[in-house]
């Protein structure tokens, strides 16, 4: 039996993989920064998260097909995981828009730490009450 070896990746494939990693990291950093923005702008974060997942999947497929090192594959898989995490958390905040807007307003007006903790407690209570409505 003959074993066939996969050809070494070309310089162009290595550069392309590096470009995808840089774009992925830029998109993940942008998503992370967008989560800190107030609510009208926070709605951009899920779109950036989806874009980062798409870039990570394309990069992973290219890395597997070209036989690139495993560290690149791990980077893309971690990018998919981070993008999915950001997508779920920011999508939840956007879906609960009124509750999140009230929390942000309360938190912005709070002067002391105890006032901020009260805002967080109220927000958590409202979220729990909302989830109780969904589960009869």
Order of alpha helices (4+ residues) and beta strands (2+ residues): alpha-alpha-alpha-alpha-alpha-alpha
